[in-house]
Amino acid sequence: MKENNKFLRGALCGALAMFLVMCIVAAASFGLGKNSARNTEVVDSGIQDKLEKIDELIKSYYLYEDEIESDKLTEGLMTGYVDALDDAYSVYYDEKATAELQESTEGEYSGIGAVLSQDVDTNTITLTNIYEDSPAEEAGLKEHDVLYKVNGEDITNQSLTEVVSQIKGEEGTDVEITVLRGEDYDEVTVTATRRKVEAQTVTFEMKEGNIGYIRVTEFDKVTYGQYQEALETLESQGMEGLVVDLRSNPGGNLSTVCDMLDLMLSEGTIVYTEDKNGRRDTQTSDDEHKFEKPLVVLVNQYSASASEIYAGAIQDYGIGRIIGMTTYGKGVVQQLFDLGDGTCLKLTISEYFTPNGRSINGIGIEPDVEVKYEADENDEEADNQLEKAIEVVKDELK
């Protein structure tokens, strides 16, 4: 698993996209308190008058009045209001973005079959996963390509959402993608034909020594079924130990990761959340399944949110070892609110805790065995972190 250190430095922006997979962790219901009521009163009485004055000044003096799009001004108000919370995870989605978001969380969309991430410090957008047999793979795009242009337009200063909306499109249509590749940032331009794609969130294979390997790239609605199939297939092939790879997995659905952990844990708490009023919501596993073979979970500094729920639960139950680097540390929960007009609000509403009560927000999950990824210039397929994980599983089998 290669890392482009120059472009992936810094913290991973809270949401990654899978043309467009914005990973939402569902949570309990949310109620507006007295402070919110006071804020609304301020908006109604004071801000409204100020907005009207600004609007009149624009109408009277703005040079390009004929080019004003009133809908865009309105959406800008909503976006700016939420942005002022200074919370990277709370977002207002307009009608178009809401439709794309709803489509993406189902795990099926019309696009080219790739996963994108945007560095929060540099705004650089990198291709972190290319689906097998996808339009992206057929066009020649590769993991760690740095996105430069879409249909000839420089996207350097655009948001991930804006870029995704350009790449997605009607099935059967073409999109031209220009990327920067390799240490010399060679410019490569390809054309991909969009088609319906089901997110390939889980891949698996049997490694030497009957060590099962499952890679999970995000937690969408389709992920549980893919994960369950992977486990069952590997079991039928005589799996004696397992490595679950969550490196660079940005997270996703809370219910999905809890269903997956229910296949691994004995009866007990999987994760619990607490809101601003101290209300607690607990997700539990039953005693129907329990994974009892040697287990390693691979993580890195880009493993976030639901990935950390998975790793934290495995670590707290003591049924597997965590190997890699300390995870990102996104321990807060967002909920989607339907605003009733085709738009929605994603808002941070609570904090989650591992089964043993650990809060990892801003801290992350520390691995039991720290292994920093080291690229091998002579072997692009070499992966020292994965090699260590397999070694640990084999040692436990002795």
C-alpha positions as CSV (number, residue, x, y, z in Angstrom):
1,M,0.0,0.0,0.0
2,K,1.8,3.1,-1.2
3,E,1.6,6.6,0.3
4,N,2.3,9.8,-1.6
5,N,3.9,11.6,1.3
6,K,4.1,15.0,-0.3
7,F,0.4,15.2,-1.2
8,L,-1.1,13.1,1.7
9,R,0.7,15.0,4.5
10,G,-1.5,16.5,7.2
11,A,-4.8,15.4,8.5
12,L,-7.3,13.7,6.2
13,C,-10.3,15.9,5.6
14,G,-13.3,14.5,7.6
15,A,-15.1,13.1,4.6
16,L,-13.6,11.2,1.7
17,A,-15.5,10.7,-1.5
18,M,-16.1,7.7,-3.7
19,F,-17.3,9.8,-6.6
20,L,-19.3,10.8,-4.3
21,V,-19.2,8.7,-1.1
22,M,-19.5,11.1,1.8
23,C,-19.3,8.9,4.8
24,I,-22.1,9.6,7.3
25,V,-22.3,8.1,10.8
26,A,-25.9,7.9,11.8
27,A,-26.9,8.7,15.4
28,A,-29.7,9.3,17.8
29,S,-32.4,12.1,17.5
30,F,-31.4,15.7,18.1
31,G,-33.5,18.5,19.7
32,L,-33.0,22.2,19.5
33,G,-32.4,23.9,22.9
34,K,-33.0,27.3,24.3
35,N,-29.7,28.7,22.9
36,S,-30.8,27.7,19.5
37,A,-34.1,29.6,20.0
38,R,-32.3,32.7,21.0
39,N,-30.1,32.5,17.9
40,T,-33.1,32.2,15.7
41,E,-34.6,35.3,17.3
42,V,-31.4,37.2,16.5
43,V,-31.6,36.1,12.9
44,D,-35.3,37.2,12.7
45,S,-34.9,40.6,14.2
46,G,-31.4,41.9,13.7
47,I,-29.8,40.0,10.8
48,Q,-32.9,40.2,8.6
49,D,-32.7,44.0,8.6
50,K,-29.0,44.0,7.8
51,L,-29.5,41.5,5.0
52,E,-32.2,43.8,3.5
53,K,-29.8,46.7,3.6
54,I,-27.1,44.7,1.9
55,D,-29.6,43.5,-0.7
56,E,-30.7,47.1,-1.5
57,L,-27.1,48.3,-1.8
58,I,-26.3,45.4,-4.2
59,K,-29.4,46.3,-6.3
60,S,-28.5,50.0,-6.3
61,Y,-24.7,49.9,-6.9
62,Y,-23.4,46.5,-7.8
63,L,-21.8,46.7,-11.3
64,Y,-22.8,43.2,-12.4
65,E,-26.3,43.1,-11.2
66,D,-27.5,41.4,-14.3
67,E,-25.3,38.4,-13.5
68,I,-26.7,37.9,-10.0
69,E,-28.3,34.5,-9.4
70,S,-30.7,34.9,-6.5
71,D,-30.8,31.1,-5.7
72,K,-27.0,31.1,-5.4
73,L,-27.1,34.0,-3.0
74,T,-29.6,32.2,-0.8
75,E,-27.6,29.0,-0.8
76,G,-24.5,31.0,0.1
77,L,-26.3,32.3,3.2
78,M,-27.1,28.8,4.4
79,T,-23.6,27.5,3.6
80,G,-21.9,30.4,5.3
81,Y,-24.1,30.1,8.4
82,V,-23.1,26.5,8.9
83,D,-19.5,27.1,7.9
84,A,-19.2,29.7,10.7
85,L,-19.5,26.8,13.3
86,D,-15.9,26.2,12.3
87,D,-16.6,22.4,12.4
88,A,-15.1,20.5,9.5
89,Y,-17.8,17.8,9.8
90,S,-21.0,20.0,9.9
91,V,-22.1,20.8,6.3
92,Y,-25.1,22.3,4.5
93,Y,-26.0,20.5,1.3
94,D,-28.0,22.2,-1.4
95,E,-30.5,20.3,-3.5
96,K,-28.0,18.8,-5.9
97,A,-25.5,17.8,-3.3
98,T,-28.3,16.3,-1.2
99,A,-29.4,14.1,-4.1
100,E,-25.8,13.0,-4.7
101,L,-25.3,12.3,-1.0
102,Q,-28.4,10.1,-0.8
103,E,-27.3,8.2,-3.9
104,S,-23.8,7.7,-2.7
105,T,-24.7,6.3,0.7
106,E,-26.6,3.5,-1.0
107,G,-23.2,2.4,-2.5
108,E,-24.3,2.6,-6.1
109,Y,-23.9,5.5,-8.5
110,S,-23.1,6.4,-12.1
111,G,-19.4,7.3,-12.4
112,I,-16.0,5.9,-13.0
113,G,-15.3,3.7,-10.0
114,A,-12.6,5.4,-7.9
115,V,-12.2,6.7,-4.4
116,L,-10.9,10.3,-3.8
117,S,-9.5,12.0,-0.8
118,Q,-8.7,15.7,-0.2
119,D,-5.9,16.9,2.0
120,V,-7.3,19.3,4.6
121,D,-4.1,21.5,4.5
122,T,-3.2,21.5,0.8
123,N,-6.6,20.8,-0.8
124,T,-4.8,18.3,-3.0
125,I,-7.2,15.6,-4.3
126,T,-5.7,12.1,-4.6
127,L,-7.1,8.9,-6.0
128,T,-6.8,6.4,-3.1
129,N,-8.5,3.4,-4.6
130,I,-9.4,2.2,-8.2
131,Y,-12.2,-0.4,-8.4
132,E,-11.4,-3.5,-10.3
133,D,-12.9,-3.7,-13.8
134,S,-14.1,-0.1,-13.4
135,P,-14.1,2.7,-16.1
136,A,-11.2,4.3,-14.1
137,E,-9.1,1.2,-14.2
138,E,-9.9,0.6,-17.9
139,A,-8.9,4.2,-18.7
140,G,-5.5,3.7,-16.9
141,L,-6.0,5.7,-13.7
142,K,-3.9,4.5,-10.8
143,E,-3.9,4.7,-7.0
144,H,-2.0,7.8,-5.7
145,D,-2.6,9.7,-8.9
146,V,-3.1,13.4,-8.0
147,L,-6.1,14.9,-9.7
148,Y,-5.3,18.0,-11.7
149,K,-8.0,18.7,-14.3
150,V,-11.5,17.5,-15.1
151,N,-12.6,18.0,-18.7
152,G,-9.6,20.4,-19.2
153,E,-10.5,22.6,-16.2
154,D,-8.0,23.0,-13.4
155,I,-9.6,21.8,-10.2
156,T,-6.7,22.8,-7.8
157,N,-8.8,25.3,-5.8
158,Q,-12.1,23.4,-5.9
159,S,-13.8,21.5,-3.1
160,L,-14.1,17.7,-3.2
161,T,-17.8,18.0,-3.6
162,E,-17.4,20.3,-6.7
163,V,-14.9,18.0,-8.3
164,V,-17.1,14.9,-7.7
165,S,-20.1,16.6,-9.3
166,Q,-18.0,17.1,-12.4
167,I,-16.7,13.6,-12.6
168,K,-20.1,11.9,-12.0
169,G,-22.7,12.1,-14.7
170,E,-25.1,10.3,-17.0
171,E,-24.3,6.7,-17.8
172,G,-22.6,6.3,-21.1
173,T,-21.0,9.8,-21.3
174,D,-17.3,10.5,-21.2
175,V,-15.2,12.5,-18.8
176,E,-11.6,13.6,-19.4
177,I,-9.4,13.2,-16.4
178,T,-5.9,14.7,-16.0
179,V,-3.6,13.5,-13.2
180,L,-0.1,14.1,-12.0
181,R,1.7,10.8,-11.5
182,G,4.9,9.6,-9.8
183,E,7.7,11.5,-8.1
184,D,8.2,13.7,-11.1
185,Y,4.5,14.5,-11.3
186,D,4.2,13.5,-14.9
187,E,1.0,14.9,-16.5
188,V,-1.3,12.1,-17.8
189,T,-4.7,12.6,-19.5
190,V,-7.2,9.8,-20.0
191,T,-10.9,9.5,-21.0
192,A,-13.3,7.4,-19.0
193,T,-16.8,6.4,-19.9
194,R,-19.2,6.6,-17.0
195,R,-21.4,3.7,-16.0
196,K,-23.3,2.3,-13.1
197,V,-20.9,1.2,-10.4
198,E,-21.5,-0.6,-7.1
199,A,-19.0,0.4,-4.6
200,Q,-16.4,-2.3,-4.1
201,T,-15.8,-1.6,-0.5
202,V,-14.4,-5.0,0.4
203,T,-11.8,-7.1,-1.4
204,F,-10.3,-10.3,-0.1
205,E,-7.9,-13.1,-0.8
206,M,-6.1,-16.0,0.9
207,K,-2.5,-15.3,1.7
208,E,0.3,-17.9,2.1
209,G,-0.2,-20.1,5.2
210,N,-4.0,-19.9,5.0
211,I,-4.0,-16.4,6.3
212,G,-7.2,-14.6,5.2
213,Y,-6.9,-11.0,4.1
214,I,-9.8,-8.6,3.9
215,R,-9.5,-5.0,2.9
216,V,-12.4,-2.6,3.7
217,T,-12.1,0.8,2.0
218,E,-15.3,2.4,3.5
219,F,-18.4,1.5,5.5
220,D,-21.5,1.9,3.2
221,K,-24.8,0.0,3.1
222,V,-23.3,-2.5,0.7
223,T,-20.3,-3.2,2.9
224,Y,-21.8,-5.5,5.4
225,G,-22.9,-8.0,2.8
226,Q,-19.6,-7.9,1.0
227,Y,-17.7,-8.3,4.4
228,Q,-19.9,-11.3,5.4
229,E,-19.4,-12.9,2.0
230,A,-15.6,-12.4,2.4
231,L,-15.5,-14.0,5.8
232,E,-17.7,-17.0,4.7
233,T,-15.6,-17.6,1.6
234,L,-12.3,-17.5,3.4
235,E,-13.7,-19.8,6.1
236,S,-14.8,-22.3,3.4
237,Q,-11.2,-22.2,2.0
238,G,-9.7,-23.2,5.3
239,M,-8.7,-19.9,6.8
240,E,-6.6,-20.2,10.0
241,G,-6.0,-16.6,10.8
242,L,-7.2,-13.2,9.5
243,V,-5.9,-9.7,8.7
244,V,-8.5,-6.9,8.3
245,D,-7.0,-3.9,6.5
246,L,-8.6,-0.6,7.4
247,R,-5.7,1.6,6.2
248,S,-6.9,5.0,4.7
249,N,-10.5,4.0,5.4
250,P,-12.4,7.2,6.2
251,G,-15.3,5.6,8.0
252,G,-19.0,5.6,7.1
253,N,-22.2,4.1,8.5
254,L,-22.4,3.5,12.2
255,S,-25.0,0.7,11.7
256,T,-22.8,-1.0,9.1
257,V,-19.7,-1.2,11.2
258,C,-21.7,-2.4,14.2
259,D,-23.3,-5.2,12.1
260,M,-19.8,-6.2,11.0
261,L,-18.4,-6.2,14.5
262,D,-21.4,-8.3,15.6
263,L,-19.9,-11.0,13.4
264,M,-16.6,-10.8,15.4
265,L,-17.4,-10.0,19.0
266,S,-19.0,-11.9,21.9
267,E,-22.0,-10.4,23.6
268,G,-21.5,-6.9,24.9
269,T,-21.1,-3.3,24.0
270,I,-19.7,-2.4,20.6
271,V,-19.7,1.4,21.0
272,Y,-21.7,4.1,22.7
273,T,-22.3,7.8,22.0
274,E,-23.1,10.7,24.3
275,D,-24.7,14.0,23.2
276,K,-24.4,17.5,24.7
277,N,-26.9,16.6,27.4
278,G,-25.2,13.5,28.4
279,R,-27.8,11.2,26.8
280,R,-26.2,7.9,26.0
281,D,-27.0,5.5,23.1
282,T,-25.3,2.1,23.2
283,Q,-24.8,-0.4,20.3
284,T,-24.4,-4.0,21.3
285,S,-23.4,-7.4,19.9
286,D,-25.1,-10.7,20.6
287,D,-23.6,-14.1,21.3
288,E,-24.5,-15.6,18.0
289,H,-21.0,-15.1,16.4
290,K,-17.5,-14.8,17.8
291,F,-14.3,-14.7,15.9
292,E,-11.8,-17.0,17.7
293,K,-8.9,-17.3,15.2
294,P,-5.7,-15.1,15.3
295,L,-6.7,-11.7,14.1
296,V,-4.8,-8.5,13.2
297,V,-6.4,-5.1,12.2
298,L,-4.2,-2.9,10.0
299,V,-4.6,0.9,10.5
300,N,-2.8,4.1,9.6
301,Q,-3.0,7.8,10.2
302,Y,-5.8,8.1,7.6
303,S,-8.1,5.4,9.3
304,A,-11.0,7.4,10.7
305,S,-14.4,7.3,12.3
306,A,-16.1,3.9,11.8
307,S,-12.6,2.4,11.2
308,E,-11.7,3.6,14.6
309,I,-14.9,2.1,16.1
310,Y,-13.9,-1.2,14.5
311,A,-10.3,-1.1,15.7
312,G,-11.2,0.2,19.1
313,A,-13.7,-2.6,19.8
314,I,-11.4,-5.3,18.6
315,Q,-8.6,-3.9,20.9
316,D,-10.9,-3.5,23.9
317,Y,-12.2,-7.1,23.6
318,G,-8.7,-8.3,23.3
319,I,-9.5,-10.6,20.4
320,G,-7.0,-9.2,17.9
321,R,-3.9,-7.0,17.7
322,I,-3.8,-3.5,16.0
323,I,-0.8,-2.9,13.8
324,G,0.3,0.2,11.9
325,M,0.1,3.8,12.9
326,T,-2.1,5.8,15.3
327,T,-5.4,6.5,13.6
328,Y,-6.8,9.9,12.6
329,G,-8.9,10.6,15.8
330,K,-12.4,11.4,14.5
331,G,-14.5,10.5,17.5
332,V,-17.6,12.6,16.8
333,V,-20.9,11.6,15.2
334,Q,-22.8,13.4,12.5
335,Q,-26.5,13.1,11.8
336,L,-28.3,14.1,8.6
337,F,-31.4,16.4,9.0
338,D,-33.9,16.7,6.1
339,L,-34.8,20.4,5.7
340,G,-38.0,19.6,3.8
341,D,-37.1,21.3,0.5
342,G,-34.7,18.8,-1.0
343,T,-31.7,20.1,1.0
344,C,-30.2,18.8,4.2
345,L,-27.9,19.6,7.1
346,K,-25.1,17.3,8.4
347,L,-24.5,18.3,12.0
348,T,-22.1,17.0,14.7
349,I,-24.3,15.9,17.5
350,S,-22.4,13.6,19.8
351,E,-19.1,11.9,20.7
352,Y,-18.5,8.2,20.6
353,F,-16.6,5.9,23.0
354,T,-15.1,2.5,22.7
355,P,-16.5,-0.5,24.8
356,N,-14.0,0.4,27.6
357,G,-15.1,4.0,27.6
358,R,-12.2,5.5,25.6
359,S,-12.8,8.8,23.8
360,I,-10.5,8.9,20.8
361,N,-11.5,12.3,19.3
362,G,-8.3,14.1,18.5
363,I,-6.3,11.2,19.9
364,G,-6.9,8.2,17.7
365,I,-6.4,4.5,18.4
366,E,-2.8,3.6,19.2
367,P,-1.6,0.4,17.6
368,D,-0.3,-2.5,19.7
369,V,2.6,-2.8,17.3
370,E,3.6,0.5,15.5
371,V,4.9,0.0,12.0
372,K,5.5,2.9,9.7
373,Y,5.0,2.3,6.0
374,E,8.2,2.3,4.0
375,A,8.1,2.3,0.3
376,D,10.4,-0.1,-1.6
377,E,11.8,1.5,-4.7
378,N,12.8,-1.9,-6.1
379,D,9.4,-3.5,-5.5
380,E,6.1,-1.5,-5.9
381,E,4.1,-4.4,-4.5
382,A,6.1,-4.6,-1.3
383,D,4.1,-3.7,1.8
384,N,6.1,-3.8,5.1
385,Q,3.0,-3.1,7.2
386,L,1.0,-6.0,5.7
387,E,4.1,-8.3,6.0
388,K,4.3,-7.5,9.7
389,A,0.6,-8.2,10.2
390,I,0.9,-11.6,8.5
391,E,4.0,-12.4,10.5
392,V,2.1,-11.7,13.8
393,V,-0.8,-13.9,12.8
394,K,1.6,-16.7,11.9
395,D,3.4,-16.4,15.2
396,E,0.1,-16.8,17.0
397,L,-0.6,-20.0,15.0
398,K,2.7,-21.6,16.2
